[in-house]
Amino acid sequence: QAQSMPRRSLGALPLLLLACLAPPTLGALSSTTGIDPANLANYQHAEFTCFDGSQKLPISVINDDYCDCQDGSDEPGTSACSNGVFYCQNKGHESKTVYSSHVNDGICDCCDGSDEYSGVVKCEDRCMEEGKEKRNDLMKFIESQEKGLAKRGQYTAAADAMRLEAQNRKAELDTLLAEKDALISDTNSKMADLEKLVDEEKEARRQLDEANAAAKAEAEQRENEARNLQAADDGSGGLEAQAAAPGEGGRGEGGVDGEVPTFAEEEGGAGEAAAPAAPPTPEPEKSVNEQELIRLRNENNENEAARKGLDSEREDQISIIEADYSPDGAFLALKDKCYSAHIQQYTYEVCMFKSAAQKEGTSSSNLGTWGEWGSGDDKYSVMRYTDGGGCWQGPARTMKVSLLCGEDDYLVSVAEPSKCVYEAEFMTPLACSAEMAQAAKEQLASMTGHH
């Protein structure tokens, strides 16, 4: 037995009693009354299967004012089953469903009055008037979608041109990088040969310096030995004896007259300044090979820096060519373009596929860098910016940008529904959809009955 639904008002009781005293002639009731068009095919066979699969019934029992199916699916047009569902077409307004228990209860539930067909009460058709605002909204929505779609072609053409330019530039960069790589490789090879020659020159110089130093030391030793021999022949006892002899022309342990020499005397006599320090040994002049090696190293550093710049530009071109800018690539036309909106004391800026920021005066907070599209069937209706600046005792800032269909590109609104989590709305023709426009047209057609 189907479960009974609680009645909504005792005020309807007199009408219900009247309906019982004068029941409608169900023989004239259409077997399709109250059926949702989406389910109509289930009622067009010789045999009907309850929606819950509990039993099969002859089609003649549909809307016979007796509840056969536990789910009430055999009585969409009568109140026999309290849990059945009655479909209101509501031409001029949105269709809807009500419980079948509300059929012929004296209350006009459907704006077209179709649920009160018994005649106990007369329901005026209010659908055209009540649905006017909804129909106007749908027409505006369809117009907005179609205008946006008309502009989408311009974005697609611009994106195609950007992609072609990026492909051409990438080809140029590939050639330039190959040339740089060859130049760097050749320079490295020359540098390796020169480094070997310079090392050999330095080693030869070192050996020559050592030999010269040894020869100089040997010559000085011979000179000292010769002086000592000459002094011995003269009776002076040699250089060492002269330095140690007291008396005339020499100093003993006590210096002149046995006095202890002063610091100034030891350093060269009273009042005399200390001898100046020897000048630094001049750096040897660099050889031709060393000079060439330095030049090549500088040149190679410049080439490496230039190559790094070319490679970075190449990655940018690859991003333009290969990154996801929607199935037709039209969103590429917005890449790196920035849009701002002033809200309260802040200026919010969203740079497409790049970054989002909140600015106040000269300060700026990073609300995130481009992360990814949304998810699901509507993934291209949401842009996510992540890993922004850290919040005080909170998470890193993020921004979710919902895309709305419109004729122009502009930042509509920005809010912070929770700490450091920002949500923005951005209007653009690229959010317009042929599928959404068609769905709105079909809904409008169902409301007006123009299919």
TORKOL-4160 file (C-alpha; in steps of 0.2 Angstrom, whole numbers, padded with zeros to 4 digits, m for minus):
451
<pt num="1" X="0000" Y="0000" Z="0000"/>
<pt num="2" X="0007" Y="0017" Z="m0005"/>
<pt num="3" X="0011" Y="0028" Z="0010"/>
<pt num="4" X="m0001" Y="0042" Z="0013"/>
<pt num="5" X="0005" Y="0060" Z="0012"/>
<pt num="6" X="m0001" Y="0073" Z="0026"/>
<pt num="7" X="m0013" Y="0085" Z="0019"/>
<pt num="8" X="m0008" Y="0103" Z="0019"/>
<pt num="9" X="m0023" Y="0112" Z="0026"/>
<pt num="10" X="m0040" Y="0108" Z="0035"/>
<pt num="11" X="m0046" Y="0124" Z="0025"/>
<pt num="12" X="m0047" Y="0113" Z="0010"/>
<pt num="13" X="m0059" Y="0100" Z="0018"/>
<pt num="14" X="m0075" Y="0107" Z="0012"/>
<pt num="15" X="m0069" Y="0107" Z="m0006"/>
<pt num="16" X="m0063" Y="0089" Z="m0004"/>
<pt num="17" X="m0080" Y="0084" Z="0003"/>
<pt num="18" X="m0088" Y="0092" Z="m0012"/>
<pt num="19" X="m0076" Y="0083" Z="m0024"/>
<pt num="20" X="m0081" Y="0067" Z="m0016"/>
<pt num="21" X="m0099" Y="0071" Z="m0018"/>
<pt num="22" X="m0097" Y="0075" Z="m0036"/>
<pt num="23" X="m0082" Y="0065" Z="m0043"/>
<pt num="24" X="m0075" Y="0069" Z="m0060"/>
<pt num="25" X="m0079" Y="0058" Z="m0074"/>
<pt num="26" X="m0063" Y="0048" Z="m0075"/>
<pt num="27" X="m0068" Y="0040" Z="m0091"/>
<pt num="28" X="m0065" Y="0056" Z="m0100"/>
<pt num="29" X="m0047" Y="0058" Z="m0092"/>
<pt num="30" X="m0033" Y="0056" Z="m0104"/>
<pt num="31" X="m0021" Y="0042" Z="m0100"/>
<pt num="32" X="m0007" Y="0054" Z="m0102"/>
<pt num="33" X="m0013" Y="0067" Z="m0090"/>
<pt num="34" X="0000" Y="0072" Z="m0077"/>
<pt num="35" X="0014" Y="0062" Z="m0086"/>
<pt num="36" X="0031" Y="0070" Z="m0087"/>
<pt num="37" X="0036" Y="0071" Z="m0106"/>
<pt num="38" X="0053" Y="0063" Z="m0101"/>
<pt num="39" X="0044" Y="0047" Z="m0095"/>
<pt num="40" X="0030" Y="0047" Z="m0109"/>
<pt num="41" X="0038" Y="0032" Z="m0118"/>
<pt num="42" X="0035" Y="0021" Z="m0103"/>
<pt num="43" X="0016" Y="0023" Z="m0105"/>
<pt num="44" X="0015" Y="0020" Z="m0124"/>
<pt num="45" X="0016" Y="0001" Z="m0124"/>
<pt num="46" X="0002" Y="m0012" Z="m0121"/>
<pt num="47" X="0010" Y="m0016" Z="m0105"/>
<pt num="48" X="0016" Y="m0004" Z="m0091"/>
<pt num="49" X="0030" Y="m0008" Z="m0079"/>
<pt num="50" X="0029" Y="0001" Z="m0062"/>
<pt num="51" X="0045" Y="0012" Z="m0061"/>
<pt num="52" X="0051" Y="0002" Z="m0046"/>
<pt num="53" X="0049" Y="m0014" Z="m0056"/>
<pt num="54" X="0037" Y="m0022" Z="m0044"/>
<pt num="55" X="0024" Y="m0028" Z="m0057"/>
<pt num="56" X="0018" Y="m0027" Z="m0074"/>
<pt num="57" X="0001" Y="m0020" Z="m0078"/>
<pt num="58" X="m0010" Y="m0018" Z="m0093"/>
<pt num="59" X="m0009" Y="0000" Z="m0100"/>
<pt num="60" X="m0028" Y="0002" Z="m0097"/>
<pt num="61" X="m0025" Y="0004" Z="m0078"/>
<pt num="62" X="m0016" Y="0020" Z="m0081"/>
<pt num="63" X="m0025" Y="0034" Z="m0072"/>
<pt num="64" X="m0040" Y="0023" Z="m0068"/>
<pt num="65" X="m0040" Y="0031" Z="m0050"/>
<pt num="66" X="m0034" Y="0015" Z="m0042"/>
<pt num="67" X="m0017" Y="0014" Z="m0035"/>
<pt num="68" X="m0009" Y="m0002" Z="m0042"/>
<pt num="69" X="0010" Y="0002" Z="m0041"/>
<pt num="70" X="0018" Y="0005" Z="m0024"/>
<pt num="71" X="0028" Y="0019" Z="m0031"/>
<pt num="72" X="0012" Y="0027" Z="m0038"/>
<pt num="73" X="0019" Y="0028" Z="m0055"/>
<pt num="74" X="0002" Y="0021" Z="m0063"/>
<pt num="75" X="m0008" Y="0036" Z="m0057"/>
<pt num="76" X="0001" Y="0052" Z="m0062"/>
<pt num="77" X="m0015" Y="0061" Z="m0066"/>
<pt num="78" X="m0026" Y="0056" Z="m0051"/>
<pt num="79" X="m0024" Y="0057" Z="m0032"/>
<pt num="80" X="m0026" Y="0039" Z="m0030"/>
<pt num="81" X="m0008" Y="0037" Z="m0025"/>
<pt num="82" X="m0002" Y="0049" Z="m0012"/>
<pt num="83" X="0016" Y="0047" Z="m0017"/>
<pt num="84" X="0013" Y="0048" Z="m0036"/>
<pt num="85" X="0020" Y="0063" Z="m0046"/>
<pt num="86" X="0009" Y="0075" Z="m0057"/>
<pt num="87" X="0018" Y="0085" Z="m0070"/>
<pt num="88" X="0012" Y="0103" Z="m0073"/>
<pt num="89" X="0016" Y="0109" Z="m0091"/>
<pt num="90" X="0014" Y="0127" Z="m0086"/>
<pt num="91" X="0015" Y="0134" Z="m0103"/>
<pt num="92" X="0023" Y="0151" Z="m0102"/>
<pt num="93" X="0032" Y="0147" Z="m0086"/>
<pt num="94" X="0044" Y="0133" Z="m0080"/>
<pt num="95" X="0036" Y="0116" Z="m0079"/>
<pt num="96" X="0036" Y="0108" Z="m0062"/>
<pt num="97" X="0030" Y="0092" Z="m0053"/>
<pt num="98" X="0018" Y="0091" Z="m0038"/>
<pt num="99" X="0013" Y="0075" Z="m0028"/>
<pt num="100" X="m0002" Y="0067" Z="m0036"/>
<pt num="101" X="m0011" Y="0068" Z="m0019"/>
<pt num="102" X="m0013" Y="0087" Z="m0023"/>
<pt num="103" X="m0023" Y="0084" Z="m0038"/>
<pt num="104" X="m0041" Y="0090" Z="m0037"/>
<pt num="105" X="m0038" Y="0095" Z="m0019"/>
<pt num="106" X="m0046" Y="0112" Z="m0022"/>
<pt num="107" X="m0029" Y="0121" Z="m0022"/>
<pt num="108" X="m0021" Y="0128" Z="m0038"/>
<pt num="109" X="m0003" Y="0121" Z="m0037"/>
<pt num="110" X="0001" Y="0122" Z="m0056"/>
<pt num="111" X="0001" Y="0140" Z="m0063"/>
<pt num="112" X="m0009" Y="0133" Z="m0078"/>
<pt num="113" X="m0022" Y="0125" Z="m0066"/>
<pt num="114" X="m0020" Y="0108" Z="m0074"/>
<pt num="115" X="m0020" Y="0099" Z="m0057"/>
<pt num="116" X="m0038" Y="0105" Z="m0054"/>
<pt num="117" X="m0046" Y="0098" Z="m0069"/>
<pt num="118" X="m0062" Y="0091" Z="m0059"/>
<pt num="119" X="m0070" Y="0108" Z="m0060"/>
<pt num="120" X="m0073" Y="0109" Z="m0042"/>
<pt num="121" X="m0062" Y="0125" Z="m0042"/>
<pt num="122" X="m0058" Y="0136" Z="m0057"/>
<pt num="123" X="m0040" Y="0140" Z="m0058"/>
<pt num="124" X="m0035" Y="0154" Z="m0070"/>
<pt num="125" X="m0019" Y="0151" Z="m0081"/>
<pt num="126" X="m0007" Y="0163" Z="m0073"/>
<pt num="127" X="0009" Y="0156" Z="m0082"/>
<pt num="128" X="0011" Y="0169" Z="m0095"/>
<pt num="129" X="0011" Y="0183" Z="m0082"/>
<pt num="130" X="0021" Y="0174" Z="m0069"/>
<pt num="131" X="0034" Y="0167" Z="m0081"/>
<pt num="132" X="0037" Y="0184" Z="m0089"/>
<pt num="133" X="0052" Y="0188" Z="m0079"/>
<pt num="134" X="0059" Y="0171" Z="m0081"/>
<pt num="135" X="0057" Y="0172" Z="m0100"/>
<pt num="136" X="0065" Y="0189" Z="m0101"/>
<pt num="137" X="0080" Y="0182" Z="m0091"/>
<pt num="138" X="0081" Y="0168" Z="m0103"/>
<pt num="139" X="0081" Y="0179" Z="m0118"/>
<pt num="140" X="0094" Y="0190" Z="m0111"/>
<pt num="141" X="0104" Y="0175" Z="m0107"/>
<pt num="142" X="0103" Y="0168" Z="m0125"/>
<pt num="143" X="0107" Y="0185" Z="m0132"/>
<pt num="144" X="0122" Y="0187" Z="m0121"/>
<pt num="145" X="0128" Y="0169" Z="m0125"/>
<pt num="146" X="0126" Y="0172" Z="m0144"/>
<pt num="147" X="0135" Y="0189" Z="m0144"/>
<pt num="148" X="0149" Y="0181" Z="m0134"/>
<pt num="149" X="0150" Y="0167" Z="m0146"/>
<pt num="150" X="0151" Y="0179" Z="m0161"/>
<pt num="151" X="0166" Y="0187" Z="m0152"/>
<pt num="152" X="0174" Y="0171" Z="m0148"/>
<pt num="153" X="0180" Y="0169" Z="m0166"/>
<pt num="154" X="0190" Y="0185" Z="m0164"/>
<pt num="155" X="0199" Y="0177" Z="m0149"/>
<pt num="156" X="0202" Y="0161" Z="m0158"/>
<pt num="157" X="0209" Y="0170" Z="m0173"/>
<pt num="158" X="0221" Y="0180" Z="m0162"/>
<pt num="159" X="0226" Y="0164" Z="m0152"/>
<pt num="160" X="0230" Y="0155" Z="m0169"/>
<pt num="161" X="0241" Y="0170" Z="m0174"/>
<pt num="162" X="0250" Y="0170" Z="m0157"/>
<pt num="163" X="0252" Y="0151" Z="m0159"/>
<pt num="164" X="0259" Y="0152" Z="m0177"/>
<pt num="165" X="0271" Y="0166" Z="m0171"/>
<pt num="166" X="0277" Y="0156" Z="m0157"/>
<pt num="167" X="0280" Y="0141" Z="m0168"/>
<pt num="168" X="0290" Y="0152" Z="m0180"/>
<pt num="169" X="0300" Y="0160" Z="m0166"/>
<pt num="170" X="0303" Y="0143" Z="m0158"/>
<pt num="171" X="0311" Y="0137" Z="m0175"/>
<pt num="172" X="0322" Y="0153" Z="m0175"/>
<pt num="173" X="0327" Y="0150" Z="m0157"/>
<pt num="174" X="0331" Y="0132" Z="m0161"/>
<pt num="175" X="0343" Y="0138" Z="m0174"/>
<pt num="176" X="0350" Y="0151" Z="m0163"/>
<pt num="177" X="0353" Y="0139" Z="m0149"/>
<pt num="178" X="0361" Y="0126" Z="m0161"/>
<pt num="179" X="0373" Y="0140" Z="m0166"/>
<pt num="180" X="0376" Y="0145" Z="m0149"/>
<pt num="181" X="0380" Y="0127" Z="m0143"/>
<pt num="182" X="0392" Y="0125" Z="m0158"/>
<pt num="183" X="0401" Y="0141" Z="m0154"/>
<pt num="184" X="0402" Y="0137" Z="m0135"/>
<pt num="185" X="0408" Y="0119" Z="m0139"/>
<pt num="186" X="0421" Y="0126" Z="m0151"/>
<pt num="187" X="0426" Y="0139" Z="m0138"/>
<pt num="188" X="0428" Y="0126" Z="m0125"/>
<pt num="189" X="0439" Y="0116" Z="m0136"/>
<pt num="190" X="0450" Y="0131" Z="m0139"/>
<pt num="191" X="0450" Y="0135" Z="m0121"/>
<pt num="192" X="0455" Y="0117" Z="m0116"/>
<pt num="193" X="0470" Y="0118" Z="m0129"/>
<pt num="194" X="0475" Y="0135" Z="m0122"/>
<pt num="195" X="0474" Y="0129" Z="m0104"/>
<pt num="196" X="0486" Y="0115" Z="m0108"/>
<pt num="197" X="0498" Y="0127" Z="m0117"/>
<pt num="198" X="0497" Y="0140" Z="m0102"/>
<pt num="199" X="0500" Y="0126" Z="m0089"/>
<pt num="200" X="0515" Y="0121" Z="m0099"/>
<pt num="201" X="0522" Y="0139" Z="m0100"/>
<pt num="202" X="0519" Y="0141" Z="m0082"/>
<pt num="203" X="0528" Y="0125" Z="m0078"/>
<pt num="204" X="0543" Y="0130" Z="m0089"/>
<pt num="205" X="0543" Y="0148" Z="m0081"/>
<pt num="206" X="0543" Y="0140" Z="m0064"/>
<pt num="207" X="0558" Y="0128" Z="m0068"/>
<pt num="208" X="0567" Y="0143" Z="m0076"/>
<pt num="209" X="0564" Y="0154" Z="m0060"/>
<pt num="210" X="0570" Y="0140" Z="m0049"/>
<pt num="211" X="0586" Y="0138" Z="m0060"/>
<pt num="212" X="0589" Y="0156" Z="m0059"/>
<pt num="213" X="0587" Y="0157" Z="m0041"/>
<pt num="214" X="0599" Y="0142" Z="m0038"/>
<pt num="215" X="0612" Y="0150" Z="m0050"/>
<pt num="216" X="0610" Y="0167" Z="m0040"/>
<pt num="217" X="0612" Y="0158" Z="m0024"/>
<pt num="218" X="0627" Y="0149" Z="m0030"/>
<pt num="219" X="0635" Y="0165" Z="m0037"/>
<pt num="220" X="0633" Y="0174" Z="m0020"/>
<pt num="221" X="0640" Y="0159" Z="m0011"/>
<pt num="222" X="0656" Y="0160" Z="m0022"/>
<pt num="223" X="0657" Y="0178" Z="m0020"/>
<pt num="224" X="0657" Y="0177" Z="m0001"/>
<pt num="225" X="0670" Y="0163" Z="m0001"/>
<pt num="226" X="0681" Y="0174" Z="m0012"/>
<pt num="227" X="0679" Y="0189" Z="0000"/>
<pt num="228" X="0683" Y="0178" Z="0015"/>
<pt num="229" X="0699" Y="0171" Z="0006"/>
<pt num="230" X="0704" Y="0189" Z="0001"/>
<pt num="231" X="0702" Y="0195" Z="0019"/>
<pt num="232" X="0712" Y="0180" Z="0026"/>
<pt num="233" X="0726" Y="0185" Z="0015"/>
<pt num="234" X="0725" Y="0203" Z="0021"/>
<pt num="235" X="0725" Y="0198" Z="0039"/>
<pt num="236" X="0708" Y="0205" Z="0043"/>
<pt num="237" X="0701" Y="0188" Z="0047"/>
<pt num="238" X="0688" Y="0189" Z="0034"/>
<pt num="239" X="0670" Y="0196" Z="0035"/>
<pt num="240" X="0665" Y="0186" Z="0050"/>
<pt num="241" X="0681" Y="0191" Z="0060"/>
<pt num="242" X="0678" Y="0209" Z="0056"/>
<pt num="243" X="0660" Y="0209" Z="0062"/>
<pt num="244" X="0666" Y="0201" Z="0078"/>
<pt num="245" X="0682" Y="0211" Z="0082"/>
<pt num="246" X="0681" Y="0225" Z="0096"/>
<pt num="247" X="0691" Y="0241" Z="0095"/>
<pt num="248" X="0695" Y="0251" Z="0080"/>
<pt num="249" X="0683" Y="0250" Z="0066"/>
<pt num="250" X="0673" Y="0236" Z="0075"/>
<pt num="251" X="0662" Y="0233" Z="0089"/>
<pt num="252" X="0663" Y="0220" Z="0102"/>
<pt num="253" X="0649" Y="0214" Z="0112"/>
<pt num="254" X="0647" Y="0231" Z="0120"/>
<pt num="255" X="0648" Y="0241" Z="0105"/>
<pt num="256" X="0659" Y="0257" Z="0104"/>
<pt num="257" X="0669" Y="0260" Z="0121"/>
<pt num="258" X="0659" Y="0245" Z="0127"/>
<pt num="259" X="0642" Y="0253" Z="0127"/>
<pt num="260" X="0627" Y="0243" Z="0123"/>
<pt num="261" X="0620" Y="0249" Z="0106"/>
<pt num="262" X="0603" Y="0258" Z="0106"/>
<pt num="263" X="0588" Y="0251" Z="0096"/>
<pt num="264" X="0591" Y="0266" Z="0084"/>
<pt num="265" X="0609" Y="0262" Z="0082"/>
<pt num="266" X="0605" Y="0244" Z="0079"/>
<pt num="267" X="0593" Y="0249" Z="0066"/>
<pt num="268" X="0605" Y="0260" Z="0057"/>
<pt num="269" X="0610" Y="0274" Z="0069"/>
<pt num="270" X="0602" Y="0287" Z="0080"/>
<pt num="271" X="0588" Y="0297" Z="0072"/>
<pt num="272" X="0589" Y="0287" Z="0056"/>
<pt num="273" X="0572" Y="0281" Z="0049"/>
<pt num="274" X="0569" Y="0262" Z="0046"/>
<pt num="275" X="0574" Y="0256" Z="0029"/>
<pt num="276" X="0559" Y="0257" Z="0017"/>
<pt num="277" X="0550" Y="0240" Z="0013"/>
<pt num="278" X="0555" Y="0232" Z="m0003"/>
<pt num="279" X="0543" Y="0235" Z="m0017"/>
<pt num="280" X="0531" Y="0221" Z="m0021"/>
<pt num="281" X="0537" Y="0209" Z="m0034"/>
<pt num="282" X="0528" Y="0214" Z="m0050"/>
<pt num="283" X="0516" Y="0201" Z="m0057"/>
<pt num="284" X="0524" Y="0194" Z="m0073"/>
<pt num="285" X="0517" Y="0200" Z="m0089"/>
<pt num="286" X="0504" Y="0187" Z="m0096"/>
<pt num="287" X="0509" Y="0178" Z="m0111"/>
<pt num="288" X="0500" Y="0179" Z="m0127"/>
<pt num="289" X="0492" Y="0162" Z="m0124"/>
<pt num="290" X="0486" Y="0168" Z="m0107"/>
<pt num="291" X="0479" Y="0184" Z="m0114"/>
<pt num="292" X="0469" Y="0174" Z="m0127"/>
<pt num="293" X="0463" Y="0162" Z="m0114"/>
<pt num="294" X="0456" Y="0176" Z="m0103"/>
<pt num="295" X="0447" Y="0183" Z="m0119"/>
<pt num="296" X="0440" Y="0166" Z="m0123"/>
<pt num="297" X="0433" Y="0164" Z="m0105"/>
<pt num="298" X="0425" Y="0181" Z="m0106"/>
<pt num="299" X="0417" Y="0177" Z="m0123"/>
<pt num="300" X="0411" Y="0160" Z="m0117"/>
<pt num="301" X="0403" Y="0168" Z="m0101"/>
<pt num="302" X="0394" Y="0180" Z="m0113"/>
<pt num="303" X="0388" Y="0166" Z="m0124"/>
<pt num="304" X="0382" Y="0155" Z="m0110"/>
<pt num="305" X="0372" Y="0170" Z="m0103"/>
<pt num="306" X="0365" Y="0173" Z="m0120"/>
<pt num="307" X="0361" Y="0154" Z="m0122"/>
<pt num="308" X="0352" Y="0154" Z="m0106"/>
<pt num="309" X="0341" Y="0169" Z="m0111"/>
<pt num="310" X="0337" Y="0160" Z="m0128"/>
<pt num="311" X="0333" Y="0144" Z="m0119"/>
<pt num="312" X="0321" Y="0153" Z="m0107"/>
<pt num="313" X="0312" Y="0162" Z="m0122"/>
<pt num="314" X="0311" Y="0145" Z="m0130"/>
<pt num="315" X="0302" Y="0138" Z="m0115"/>
<pt num="316" X="0290" Y="0152" Z="m0116"/>
<pt num="317" X="0286" Y="0149" Z="m0134"/>
<pt num="318" X="0283" Y="0130" Z="m0130"/>
<pt num="319" X="0271" Y="0135" Z="m0117"/>
<pt num="320" X="0261" Y="0145" Z="m0129"/>
<pt num="321" X="0261" Y="0131" Z="m0142"/>
<pt num="322" X="0258" Y="0116" Z="m0130"/>
<pt num="323" X="0249" Y="0123" Z="m0114"/>
<pt num="324" X="0230" Y="0120" Z="m0111"/>
<pt num="325" X="0221" Y="0135" Z="m0117"/>
<pt num="326" X="0204" Y="0126" Z="m0119"/>
<pt num="327" X="0200" Y="0114" Z="m0132"/>
<pt num="328" X="0200" Y="0127" Z="m0146"/>
<pt num="329" X="0215" Y="0136" Z="m0138"/>
<pt num="330" X="0205" Y="0153" Z="m0138"/>
<pt num="331" X="0210" Y="0158" Z="m0120"/>
<pt num="332" X="0228" Y="0160" Z="m0127"/>
<pt num="333" X="0222" Y="0177" Z="m0133"/>
<pt num="334" X="0221" Y="0182" Z="m0114"/>
<pt num="335" X="0238" Y="0176" Z="m0109"/>
<pt num="336" X="0248" Y="0189" Z="m0098"/>
<pt num="337" X="0234" Y="0202" Z="m0100"/>
<pt num="338" X="0230" Y="0210" Z="m0083"/>
<pt num="339" X="0213" Y="0216" Z="m0076"/>
<pt num="340" X="0210" Y="0225" Z="m0060"/>
<pt num="341" X="0195" Y="0230" Z="m0049"/>
<pt num="342" X="0195" Y="0243" Z="m0035"/>
<pt num="343" X="0185" Y="0235" Z="m0020"/>
<pt num="344" X="0184" Y="0244" Z="m0004"/>
<pt num="345" X="0202" Y="0250" Z="0000"/>
<pt num="346" X="0210" Y="0237" Z="m0011"/>
<pt num="347" X="0214" Y="0235" Z="m0029"/>
<pt num="348" X="0214" Y="0217" Z="m0035"/>
<pt num="349" X="0223" Y="0212" Z="m0051"/>
<pt num="350" X="0222" Y="0196" Z="m0060"/>
<pt num="351" X="0235" Y="0193" Z="m0074"/>
<pt num="352" X="0228" Y="0178" Z="m0085"/>
<pt num="353" X="0239" Y="0162" Z="m0084"/>
<pt num="354" X="0251" Y="0172" Z="m0073"/>
<pt num="355" X="0247" Y="0179" Z="m0056"/>
<pt num="356" X="0234" Y="0187" Z="m0044"/>
<pt num="357" X="0238" Y="0201" Z="m0032"/>
<pt num="358" X="0229" Y="0212" Z="m0019"/>
<pt num="359" X="0236" Y="0230" Z="m0018"/>
<pt num="360" X="0235" Y="0244" Z="m0006"/>
<pt num="361" X="0245" Y="0259" Z="m0009"/>
<pt num="362" X="0263" Y="0254" Z="m0012"/>
<pt num="363" X="0261" Y="0237" Z="m0004"/>
<pt num="364" X="0256" Y="0221" Z="m0013"/>
<pt num="365" X="0251" Y="0204" Z="m0008"/>
<pt num="366" X="0253" Y="0189" Z="m0019"/>
<pt num="367" X="0236" Y="0180" Z="m0020"/>
<pt num="368" X="0244" Y="0165" Z="m0031"/>
<pt num="369" X="0252" Y="0161" Z="m0047"/>
<pt num="370" X="0243" Y="0152" Z="m0061"/>
<pt num="371" X="0240" Y="0134" Z="m0056"/>
<pt num="372" X="0226" Y="0125" Z="m0066"/>
<pt num="373" X="0209" Y="0124" Z="m0073"/>
<pt num="374" X="0194" Y="0118" Z="m0063"/>
<pt num="375" X="0188" Y="0100" Z="m0064"/>
<pt num="376" X="0174" Y="0091" Z="m0071"/>
<pt num="377" X="0163" Y="0095" Z="m0086"/>
<pt num="378" X="0164" Y="0113" Z="m0083"/>
<pt num="379" X="0183" Y="0114" Z="m0080"/>
<pt num="380" X="0186" Y="0128" Z="m0092"/>
<pt num="381" X="0174" Y="0139" Z="m0082"/>
<pt num="382" X="0186" Y="0141" Z="m0067"/>
<pt num="383" X="0204" Y="0146" Z="m0066"/>
<pt num="384" X="0214" Y="0143" Z="m0050"/>
<pt num="385" X="0229" Y="0153" Z="m0044"/>
<pt num="386" X="0239" Y="0144" Z="m0030"/>
<pt num="387" X="0254" Y="0145" Z="m0018"/>
<pt num="388" X="0252" Y="0164" Z="m0015"/>
<pt num="389" X="0260" Y="0173" Z="0000"/>
<pt num="390" X="0258" Y="0165" Z="0017"/>
<pt num="391" X="0245" Y="0172" Z="0029"/>
<pt num="392" X="0248" Y="0176" Z="0047"/>
<pt num="393" X="0244" Y="0160" Z="0056"/>
<pt num="394" X="0235" Y="0154" Z="0040"/>
<pt num="395" X="0237" Y="0145" Z="0024"/>
<pt num="396" X="0246" Y="0151" Z="0008"/>
<pt num="397" X="0234" Y="0163" Z="m0001"/>
<pt num="398" X="0224" Y="0156" Z="m0016"/>
<pt num="399" X="0211" Y="0163" Z="m0028"/>
<pt num="400" X="0198" Y="0154" Z="m0038"/>
<pt num="401" X="0192" Y="0164" Z="m0053"/>
<pt num="402" X="0174" Y="0159" Z="m0060"/>
<pt num="403" X="0172" Y="0164" Z="m0078"/>
<pt num="404" X="0155" Y="0172" Z="m0083"/>
<pt num="405" X="0148" Y="0175" Z="m0101"/>
<pt num="406" X="0148" Y="0193" Z="m0107"/>
<pt num="407" X="0153" Y="0204" Z="m0121"/>
<pt num="408" X="0169" Y="0211" Z="m0114"/>
<pt num="409" X="0183" Y="0206" Z="m0103"/>
<pt num="410" X="0183" Y="0213" Z="m0085"/>
<pt num="411" X="0185" Y="0208" Z="m0067"/>
<pt num="412" X="0168" Y="0209" Z="m0060"/>
<pt num="413" X="0170" Y="0205" Z="m0041"/>
<pt num="414" X="0182" Y="0199" Z="m0028"/>
<pt num="415" X="0178" Y="0192" Z="m0011"/>
<pt num="416" X="0187" Y="0183" Z="0003"/>
<pt num="417" X="0174" Y="0170" Z="0010"/>
<pt num="418" X="0187" Y="0162" Z="0022"/>
<pt num="419" X="0204" Y="0168" Z="0028"/>
<pt num="420" X="0216" Y="0170" Z="0014"/>
<pt num="421" X="0205" Y="0161" Z="0001"/>
<pt num="422" X="0199" Y="0173" Z="m0012"/>
<pt num="423" X="0185" Y="0171" Z="m0025"/>
<pt num="424" X="0183" Y="0182" Z="m0040"/>
<pt num="425" X="0172" Y="0183" Z="m0055"/>
<pt num="426" X="0178" Y="0187" Z="m0072"/>
<pt num="427" X="0167" Y="0191" Z="m0087"/>
<pt num="428" X="0173" Y="0186" Z="m0104"/>
<pt num="429" X="0166" Y="0181" Z="m0121"/>
<pt num="430" X="0176" Y="0165" Z="m0119"/>
<pt num="431" X="0165" Y="0159" Z="m0106"/>
<pt num="432" X="0150" Y="0159" Z="m0118"/>
<pt num="433" X="0144" Y="0142" Z="m0124"/>
<pt num="434" X="0134" Y="0136" Z="m0138"/>
<pt num="435" X="0128" Y="0121" Z="m0128"/>
<pt num="436" X="0122" Y="0133" Z="m0114"/>
<pt num="437" X="0114" Y="0144" Z="m0127"/>
<pt num="438" X="0105" Y="0129" Z="m0135"/>
<pt num="439" X="0099" Y="0123" Z="m0118"/>
<pt num="440" X="0092" Y="0140" Z="m0114"/>
<pt num="441" X="0083" Y="0140" Z="m0131"/>
<pt num="442" X="0075" Y="0123" Z="m0127"/>
<pt num="443" X="0070" Y="0129" Z="m0110"/>
<pt num="444" X="0062" Y="0144" Z="m0117"/>
<pt num="445" X="0054" Y="0134" Z="m0131"/>
<pt num="446" X="0046" Y="0122" Z="m0118"/>
<pt num="447" X="0039" Y="0137" Z="m0108"/>
<pt num="448" X="0031" Y="0145" Z="m0123"/>
<pt num="449" X="0027" Y="0129" Z="m0132"/>
<pt num="450" X="0036" Y="0133" Z="m0148"/>
<pt num="451" X="0047" Y="0118" Z="m0151"/>
